[in-house]
Amino acid sequence: MLSGTGSRCTSRGLQVTTINRRLSTLRSLVKLANTHGLVTWTLSVESVPAPPYRDMGELGREGFRTLLETAGAQSGPKGLRDVALLRLLHDLGLRRGEAVRLDVDDVNLERNWIFIPGRGRSQKKELVSLPEPTRAALAAWLEARGSEPGPLFVNFDRAGKGQRLTGAAVYHIVSWLGAKAGLAVRPQGLRHLAIATALERTKGDVRAVATFSRHKDLRTLSRYHDNRPDLAGTVASLVAAE
C-alpha cells in the first residue's frame, strides 16, 4: 500500500531528511498501535537513502556570482540585506535556520567575527572570523538596517515588515533571486556548494571542512566528495607521477 512513498515524496520536492523523519514518526505510531492491539499489521517502509551531493543543479561558482549580482541589483536596503544573507549562507555555509536566528549582537565588525547559533537551544554559539567579502556585505547591510538590537535579518514585506525573517522567507528569497537570475537555487544548495568548494580547496581535509560546516559526524561529508571536479583524474595523476 505504501510502496513508492519515498519516490512520490521526493517528486514533490521534499528533502530526504524530511521524508525519513516523517517515515520514522509513522513507523513509531503504527508500532504503538500494534502494541495496544489497535491494528494487526506493521509498517515496513524503509528510510530513503540520502544521495551523494553530486549535482549542485545550475549553481556553481559562476552561478553564485550571478546570484550575488542579481541580489545587489535590487534598490535600497532589500538588496543589501539579500547580498549579506547570501554571503552568510554560502561563505560560512550557514543553514537557513542558523541565519534567521542571528541577532545584531552576534556580529562584531570591529573585531571581525560573528557568533553562529547552535542548532539546539542548549548548544553554545560558535565564534567564527569573517572573510572580508562577508564582512563588507554585513557592514553595508547593518549601515542600512541600523544598529538597534534585534534580529539581524528583518522582513520588508508589508505584512511582516520589521519582523525577523523566517526559514520559509529565506527559502522564498533565495528561490526568487535564483529564478530572476535564470537559476534553480535553494538555500541548502548554497551550503552544499560551499562545502564542496571547501573540500576541493583544502584538498579533501575532511576534519577542517567539518569544523567549517559544523558537522559532528565526519561520515556525512563523504557525500560531498563527488562534487570535487575530476577527482578520479586528480588521483590518477598523483599515482602516475614519478
C-alpha beads as a LAMMPS data file, in Angstrom:
LAMMPS data file: protein, C-alpha beads

242 atoms
241 bonds

1 atom types
1 bond types

-500.0 500.0 xlo xhi
-500.0 500.0 ylo yhi
-500.0 500.0 zlo zhi

Masses

1 110.0

Atoms # bond

1 1 1 0.000 0.000 0.000
2 1 1 2.872 2.354 0.820
3 1 1 5.357 1.169 -1.787
4 1 1 6.900 4.022 -3.708
5 1 1 6.144 6.504 -0.927
6 1 1 9.707 7.851 -0.941
7 1 1 9.793 8.410 -4.685
8 1 1 6.442 10.212 -4.623
9 1 1 7.604 12.489 -1.810
10 1 1 10.889 13.335 -3.497
11 1 1 8.988 14.169 -6.680
12 1 1 7.020 16.690 -4.603
13 1 1 10.279 18.402 -3.649
14 1 1 10.553 17.175 -0.046
15 1 1 14.038 16.854 1.437
16 1 1 15.266 13.306 2.122
17 1 1 15.688 14.193 5.812
18 1 1 12.084 15.408 5.964
19 1 1 10.824 12.227 4.288
20 1 1 12.780 9.993 6.660
21 1 1 11.654 11.954 9.712
22 1 1 8.013 11.523 8.703
23 1 1 8.505 7.835 7.942
24 1 1 10.086 7.354 11.368
25 1 1 7.098 9.024 13.014
26 1 1 4.663 6.825 11.078
27 1 1 6.581 3.653 11.984
28 1 1 6.521 4.630 15.671
29 1 1 2.785 5.334 15.621
30 1 1 1.962 2.051 13.876
31 1 1 4.217 0.142 16.283
32 1 1 2.454 1.724 19.258
33 1 1 -0.961 0.945 17.776
34 1 1 0.136 -2.643 17.138
35 1 1 1.362 -2.992 20.734
36 1 1 -2.027 -1.892 22.064
37 1 1 -3.887 -4.179 19.686
38 1 1 -5.424 -1.372 17.671
39 1 1 -4.010 -2.764 14.424
40 1 1 -2.716 -6.184 13.451
41 1 1 -0.172 -5.048 10.899
42 1 1 3.173 -3.271 10.971
43 1 1 4.804 -0.695 8.720
44 1 1 7.939 -1.941 6.991
45 1 1 8.743 1.016 4.747
46 1 1 12.483 1.673 4.764
47 1 1 14.015 5.108 5.019
48 1 1 15.033 6.789 1.796
49 1 1 18.825 6.612 1.300
50 1 1 20.499 10.011 1.190
51 1 1 22.045 10.527 -2.242
52 1 1 25.566 11.870 -2.656
53 1 1 25.652 15.569 -3.422
54 1 1 26.954 15.076 -6.972
55 1 1 24.845 17.757 -8.571
56 1 1 24.659 21.366 -7.449
57 1 1 21.950 21.921 -10.050
58 1 1 22.654 25.070 -12.012
59 1 1 24.555 26.644 -9.141
60 1 1 28.328 26.644 -9.389
61 1 1 30.953 29.296 -8.698
62 1 1 29.738 31.323 -11.673
63 1 1 26.122 30.791 -10.697
64 1 1 26.784 32.090 -7.198
65 1 1 28.381 35.246 -8.589
66 1 1 25.344 35.738 -10.816
67 1 1 23.081 35.286 -7.798
68 1 1 25.019 37.955 -5.875
69 1 1 24.779 40.362 -8.795
70 1 1 21.030 39.782 -9.040
71 1 1 20.566 40.443 -5.327
72 1 1 22.770 43.539 -5.427
73 1 1 20.862 44.986 -8.373
74 1 1 17.815 45.487 -6.125
75 1 1 17.425 49.061 -4.955
76 1 1 17.502 50.137 -1.341
77 1 1 18.097 48.138 1.851
78 1 1 16.476 44.972 0.486
79 1 1 19.323 44.433 -1.965
80 1 1 21.901 44.968 0.804
81 1 1 20.058 42.530 3.072
82 1 1 19.850 39.845 0.419
83 1 1 23.537 40.119 -0.508
84 1 1 24.529 39.793 3.162
85 1 1 22.169 36.833 3.561
86 1 1 23.574 35.056 0.503
87 1 1 27.117 35.701 1.723
88 1 1 26.430 34.103 5.093
89 1 1 24.602 31.117 3.622
90 1 1 27.473 30.463 1.234
91 1 1 30.684 31.919 2.693
92 1 1 30.095 30.469 6.166
93 1 1 27.993 27.531 4.984
94 1 1 25.125 28.518 7.251
95 1 1 21.901 26.581 7.418
96 1 1 18.907 28.859 6.928
97 1 1 17.800 28.131 10.498
98 1 1 21.148 29.398 11.747
99 1 1 20.907 32.521 9.586
100 1 1 17.447 33.531 10.812
101 1 1 18.400 33.087 14.487
102 1 1 21.223 35.613 14.192
103 1 1 20.855 38.865 16.108
104 1 1 22.685 42.142 15.577
105 1 1 24.579 41.495 18.814
106 1 1 26.026 38.316 17.282
107 1 1 28.058 40.411 14.821
108 1 1 31.145 42.397 15.786
109 1 1 32.589 44.137 12.748
110 1 1 35.363 45.860 14.731
111 1 1 36.741 42.532 15.907
112 1 1 35.788 40.882 12.617
113 1 1 33.802 37.964 13.993
114 1 1 30.318 36.531 14.223
115 1 1 28.665 34.177 16.710
116 1 1 26.845 31.356 14.923
117 1 1 23.955 29.989 16.995
118 1 1 23.821 26.267 17.705
119 1 1 21.113 24.113 16.144
120 1 1 19.528 23.379 19.519
121 1 1 18.651 25.746 22.331
122 1 1 21.188 24.114 24.645
123 1 1 24.056 24.336 22.156
124 1 1 26.536 27.164 22.582
125 1 1 27.205 29.749 19.927
126 1 1 30.338 29.300 17.834
127 1 1 32.748 32.168 17.233
128 1 1 33.856 32.442 13.582
129 1 1 36.066 35.029 11.889
130 1 1 34.514 36.827 8.949
131 1 1 36.065 36.682 5.462
132 1 1 36.485 40.168 4.011
133 1 1 33.712 39.886 1.349
134 1 1 31.294 38.642 4.010
135 1 1 32.284 41.392 6.436
136 1 1 31.831 44.058 3.760
137 1 1 28.353 42.774 2.898
138 1 1 27.322 42.720 6.564
139 1 1 28.722 46.211 7.132
140 1 1 26.697 47.597 4.222
141 1 1 23.528 45.898 5.444
142 1 1 23.954 46.995 9.072
143 1 1 24.522 50.581 7.985
144 1 1 21.179 50.485 6.192
145 1 1 19.387 48.486 8.907
146 1 1 20.711 50.398 11.887
147 1 1 22.489 49.056 14.952
148 1 1 19.487 48.769 17.270
149 1 1 19.238 45.353 18.975
150 1 1 17.073 42.675 17.439
151 1 1 17.124 40.182 14.585
152 1 1 19.939 40.621 12.081
153 1 1 17.697 39.918 9.090
154 1 1 14.276 41.554 9.022
155 1 1 11.302 41.324 6.705
156 1 1 10.432 44.012 4.166
157 1 1 7.049 42.583 3.181
158 1 1 4.049 44.693 4.129
159 1 1 2.517 42.022 6.355
160 1 1 5.617 41.296 8.435
161 1 1 7.708 44.425 7.967
162 1 1 10.438 44.757 10.583
163 1 1 9.929 41.259 11.965
164 1 1 12.572 38.523 11.987
165 1 1 12.909 36.601 8.739
166 1 1 11.668 33.021 8.950
167 1 1 13.238 29.954 7.373
168 1 1 10.383 29.875 4.880
169 1 1 11.068 33.507 3.970
170 1 1 14.738 32.727 3.351
171 1 1 13.734 29.838 1.101
172 1 1 11.453 32.170 -0.848
173 1 1 14.094 34.899 -1.154
174 1 1 16.805 32.561 -2.447
175 1 1 14.432 30.756 -4.810
176 1 1 13.065 34.057 -6.139
177 1 1 16.533 35.507 -6.718
178 1 1 17.558 32.285 -8.445
179 1 1 14.538 32.362 -10.736
180 1 1 15.241 36.003 -11.557
181 1 1 18.817 35.055 -12.435
182 1 1 17.646 32.080 -14.514
183 1 1 18.867 29.541 -11.948
184 1 1 17.214 26.853 -9.845
185 1 1 18.543 27.540 -6.347
186 1 1 17.623 26.587 -2.786
187 1 1 19.308 27.807 0.435
188 1 1 20.725 24.337 1.074
189 1 1 22.310 24.444 -2.371
190 1 1 24.460 27.375 -1.251
191 1 1 25.670 25.361 1.732
192 1 1 26.320 22.319 -0.437
193 1 1 28.347 24.432 -2.868
194 1 1 30.359 25.916 -0.002
195 1 1 31.197 22.509 1.454
196 1 1 32.101 21.027 -1.928
197 1 1 34.336 24.035 -2.632
198 1 1 35.931 23.760 0.796
199 1 1 36.770 20.087 0.220
200 1 1 38.261 20.945 -3.158
201 1 1 40.383 23.840 -1.945
202 1 1 41.604 22.079 1.195
203 1 1 42.493 19.008 -0.891
204 1 1 39.930 16.902 0.922
205 1 1 40.791 17.887 4.507
206 1 1 37.623 16.425 5.989
207 1 1 38.377 17.453 9.573
208 1 1 38.965 21.086 8.639
209 1 1 35.833 21.181 6.497
210 1 1 33.789 19.512 9.263
211 1 1 34.791 22.376 11.558
212 1 1 33.737 24.847 8.874
213 1 1 30.392 23.132 8.193
214 1 1 29.716 22.239 11.858
215 1 1 29.200 18.555 11.052
216 1 1 29.741 16.338 14.067
217 1 1 29.798 13.133 12.024
218 1 1 32.695 13.103 9.553
219 1 1 30.940 10.401 7.537
220 1 1 28.344 12.954 6.471
221 1 1 30.969 14.820 4.473
222 1 1 31.774 11.741 2.396
223 1 1 28.618 12.513 0.393
224 1 1 30.195 15.758 -0.802
225 1 1 33.413 14.271 -2.141
226 1 1 31.935 13.515 -5.536
227 1 1 31.479 17.235 -6.156
228 1 1 35.217 17.765 -6.374
229 1 1 35.943 18.185 -10.102
230 1 1 37.686 15.285 -11.833
231 1 1 38.597 13.655 -8.538
232 1 1 39.467 10.364 -10.223
233 1 1 41.703 12.131 -12.726
234 1 1 43.482 14.042 -9.957
235 1 1 44.195 10.836 -8.065
236 1 1 45.347 9.135 -11.285
237 1 1 47.839 11.942 -11.878
238 1 1 49.222 11.537 -8.361
239 1 1 49.571 7.775 -8.821
240 1 1 51.281 8.100 -12.191
241 1 1 53.720 10.798 -11.091
242 1 1 57.329 9.596 -10.927

Bonds

1 1 1 2
2 1 2 3
3 1 3 4
4 1 4 5
5 1 5 6
6 1 6 7
7 1 7 8
8 1 8 9
9 1 9 10
10 1 10 11
11 1 11 12
12 1 12 13
13 1 13 14
14 1 14 15
15 1 15 16
16 1 16 17
17 1 17 18
18 1 18 19
19 1 19 20
20 1 20 21
21 1 21 22
22 1 22 23
23 1 23 24
24 1 24 25
25 1 25 26
26 1 26 27
27 1 27 28
28 1 28 29
29 1 29 30
30 1 30 31
31 1 31 32
32 1 32 33
33 1 33 34
34 1 34 35
35 1 35 36
36 1 36 37
37 1 37 38
38 1 38 39
39 1 39 40
40 1 40 41
41 1 41 42
42 1 42 43
43 1 43 44
44 1 44 45
45 1 45 46
46 1 46 47
47 1 47 48
48 1 48 49
49 1 49 50
50 1 50 51
51 1 51 52
52 1 52 53
53 1 53 54
54 1 54 55
55 1 55 56
56 1 56 57
57 1 57 58
58 1 58 59
59 1 59 60
60 1 60 61
61 1 61 62
62 1 62 63
63 1 63 64
64 1 64 65
65 1 65 66
66 1 66 67
67 1 67 68
68 1 68 69
69 1 69 70
70 1 70 71
71 1 71 72
72 1 72 73
73 1 73 74
74 1 74 75
75 1 75 76
76 1 76 77
77 1 77 78
78 1 78 79
79 1 79 80
80 1 80 81
81 1 81 82
82 1 82 83
83 1 83 84
84 1 84 85
85 1 85 86
86 1 86 87
87 1 87 88
88 1 88 89
89 1 89 90
90 1 90 91
91 1 91 92
92 1 92 93
93 1 93 94
94 1 94 95
95 1 95 96
96 1 96 97
97 1 97 98
98 1 98 99
99 1 99 100
100 1 100 101
101 1 101 102
102 1 102 103
103 1 103 104
104 1 104 105
105 1 105 106
106 1 106 107
107 1 107 108
108 1 108 109
109 1 109 110
110 1 110 111
111 1 111 112
112 1 112 113
113 1 113 114
114 1 114 115
115 1 115 116
116 1 116 117
117 1 117 118
118 1 118 119
119 1 119 120
120 1 120 121
121 1 121 122
122 1 122 123
123 1 123 124
124 1 124 125
125 1 125 126
126 1 126 127
127 1 127 128
128 1 128 129
129 1 129 130
130 1 130 131
131 1 131 132
132 1 132 133
133 1 133 134
134 1 134 135
135 1 135 136
136 1 136 137
137 1 137 138
138 1 138 139
139 1 139 140
140 1 140 141
141 1 141 142
142 1 142 143
143 1 143 144
144 1 144 145
145 1 145 146
146 1 146 147
147 1 147 148
148 1 148 149
149 1 149 150
150 1 150 151
151 1 151 152
152 1 152 153
153 1 153 154
154 1 154 155
155 1 155 156
156 1 156 157
157 1 157 158
158 1 158 159
159 1 159 160
160 1 160 161
161 1 161 162
162 1 162 163
163 1 163 164
164 1 164 165
165 1 165 166
166 1 166 167
167 1 167 168
168 1 168 169
169 1 169 170
170 1 170 171
171 1 171 172
172 1 172 173
173 1 173 174
174 1 174 175
175 1 175 176
176 1 176 177
177 1 177 178
178 1 178 179
179 1 179 180
180 1 180 181
181 1 181 182
182 1 182 183
183 1 183 184
184 1 184 185
185 1 185 186
186 1 186 187
187 1 187 188
188 1 188 189
189 1 189 190
190 1 190 191
191 1 191 192
192 1 192 193
193 1 193 194
194 1 194 195
195 1 195 196
196 1 196 197
197 1 197 198
198 1 198 199
199 1 199 200
200 1 200 201
201 1 201 202
202 1 202 203
203 1 203 204
204 1 204 205
205 1 205 206
206 1 206 207
207 1 207 208
208 1 208 209
209 1 209 210
210 1 210 211
211 1 211 212
212 1 212 213
213 1 213 214
214 1 214 215
215 1 215 216
216 1 216 217
217 1 217 218
218 1 218 219
219 1 219 220
220 1 220 221
221 1 221 222
222 1 222 223
223 1 223 224
224 1 224 225
225 1 225 226
226 1 226 227
227 1 227 228
228 1 228 229
229 1 229 230
230 1 230 231
231 1 231 232
232 1 232 233
233 1 233 234
234 1 234 235
235 1 235 236
236 1 236 237
237 1 237 238
238 1 238 239
239 1 239 240
240 1 240 241
241 1 241 242
